[in-house]
Amino acid sequence: MESIRKSQFILASASPRRRDLLRKAGYCFEIVPSDVDESQYDGNGISSEEHTKILALAKANDVAVRFPNAVVVGSDTVVDLDGEIIGKPDDADHAEEITRKLFSKPHKVITGLALVCIEKNIEIVEADTTIVYPRKLTEAQIADHIQNGQWEGKAGAYGIQETGDEFVDRIEGSFTNVMGLPMELTQRLLFKLGIEPTKPLQ
């Protein structure tokens, strides 16, 4: 608990991409992954944006009850293709199926963000959307992508920071959102709570 009290907030995620984005921005925070079972939230009957907001809040609350005096940041990212939520692939075959589907037309990357502090009665929930215009992939590119395993643990079976210009023609919106955490929105919400970077940009 001592290290958490010295930190500005808790990140309720084990995602190395979210961790690195926040560290590079200069924040001092603790990581306490939530125990929320995402499979219990199927998103039926609601928009992809609402789905991400509900999950982000669930993750933040899961950790906040253990640390009621801390600000907890929860986040959830999905890919939306024509209203269908595309999550993380189960295995290589599923990753190939997702890749062929997503890289046939533009799709959205949506991240829900929740900031919770129980003792201060704080609950802020918002979402950010980025439109991704993909490139047409060759069979060789698809095979190489599946073989190298970079799809593992990523919504939509790809990471823009790894595939970059090879997979994506252009985007509309936040680049870091496609990585899993829209830093523009994150920094704005943290600033609302008086939380600003404490270290120089890395």
Secondary structure in CASP SS format (residue, H / E / C, confidence):
PFRMAT SS
TARGET T0000
AUTHOR 0000-0000-0000
METHOD secondary structure of the structure
MODEL  1
M C 1.00
E H 1.00
S H 1.00
I H 1.00
R H 1.00
K H 1.00
S C 1.00
Q C 1.00
F E 1.00
I E 1.00
L E 1.00
A C 1.00
S C 1.00
A C 1.00
S C 1.00
P H 1.00
R H 1.00
R H 1.00
R H 1.00
D H 1.00
L H 1.00
L H 1.00
R H 1.00
K H 1.00
A C 1.00
G C 1.00
Y C 1.00
C C 1.00
F E 1.00
E E 1.00
I E 1.00
V C 1.00
P C 1.00
S C 1.00
D C 1.00
V C 1.00
D C 1.00
E H 1.00
S H 1.00
Q H 1.00
Y C 1.00
D C 1.00
G C 1.00
N C 1.00
G C 1.00
I C 1.00
S C 1.00
S H 1.00
E H 1.00
E H 1.00
H H 1.00
T H 1.00
K H 1.00
I H 1.00
L H 1.00
A H 1.00
L H 1.00
A H 1.00
K H 1.00
A H 1.00
N H 1.00
D H 1.00
V H 1.00
A H 1.00
V C 1.00
R C 1.00
F C 1.00
P C 1.00
N C 1.00
A C 1.00
V C 1.00
V E 1.00
V E 1.00
G E 1.00
S E 1.00
D E 1.00
T E 1.00
V E 1.00
V E 1.00
D E 1.00
L E 1.00
D C 1.00
G C 1.00
E E 1.00
I E 1.00
I E 1.00
G C 1.00
K C 1.00
P C 1.00
D C 1.00
D C 1.00
A H 1.00
D H 1.00
H H 1.00
A H 1.00
E H 1.00
E H 1.00
I H 1.00
T H 1.00
R H 1.00
K H 1.00
L H 1.00
F C 1.00
S C 1.00
K C 1.00
P C 1.00
H E 1.00
K E 1.00
V E 1.00
I E 1.00
T E 1.00
G E 1.00
L E 1.00
A E 1.00
L E 1.00
V E 1.00
C E 1.00
I C 1.00
E C 1.00
K C 1.00
N C 1.00
I E 1.00
E E 1.00
I E 1.00
V E 1.00
E E 1.00
A E 1.00
D E 1.00
T E 1.00
T E 1.00
I E 1.00
V E 1.00
Y E 1.00
P E 1.00
R C 1.00
K C 1.00
L C 1.00
T C 1.00
E H 1.00
A H 1.00
Q H 1.00
I H 1.00
A H 1.00
D H 1.00
H H 1.00
I H 1.00
Q H 1.00
N H 1.00
G C 1.00
Q C 1.00
W C 1.00
E C 1.00
G C 1.00
K C 1.00
A H 1.00
G H 1.00
A H 1.00
Y C 1.00
G C 1.00
I H 1.00
Q H 1.00
E H 1.00
T H 1.00
G H 1.00
D H 1.00
E H 1.00
F C 1.00
V E 1.00
D E 1.00
R E 1.00
I E 1.00
E E 1.00
G C 1.00
S C 1.00
F H 1.00
T H 1.00
N H 1.00
V H 1.00
M H 1.00
G C 1.00
L C 1.00
P C 1.00
M H 1.00
E H 1.00
L H 1.00
T H 1.00
Q H 1.00
R H 1.00
L H 1.00
L H 1.00
F H 1.00
K H 1.00
L C 1.00
G C 1.00
I C 1.00
E C 1.00
P C 1.00
T C 1.00
K C 1.00
P C 1.00
L C 1.00
Q C 1.00
END
